[in-house]
């Protein structure tokens, strides 16, 4: 069971994490939640049907967002894989940009009967991609400082 000190430790870790990590965490959680909303909707008379992001290419985008979320959550919890910071940032950047690319493909391919979820998902994917670029920029800045 979590104790108050565990929550204090976690909030301290979140507050000390980089801005890119915060954006990646928030964006990927937001995208995963939005992926279960209605991305397509069609109605005939009084009968309506809808589809989430979890079909077609949307599965790839959703799984990439989950991968970003897991990598950033592990980093936040202090579990570091045997990767240097630059490689970690490049992996997260690739995954984050992949979320945006596959979300765009999903929206373009499934262009009929779009619903609100697809547009909110596009915004969430853009947030993840911005966080990924921020993480890459932070890693490049840290590498250039180390070389001096």
Secondary structure, DSSP 8 states (H G I E B T S, - for coil): ---HHHHHHHHHHHHHS-HHHHHHHHHHHHHHHHTTS-SEEEEETTEEEEE-SSSTTHHHHHHHHHHHHHHHHHHHHT---S--HHHHHHHHHHHHHHHHHHHHHHHHHT-SSB-HHHHHHHHHHHHHHHHHHHHHHHHHHHHHHHH-
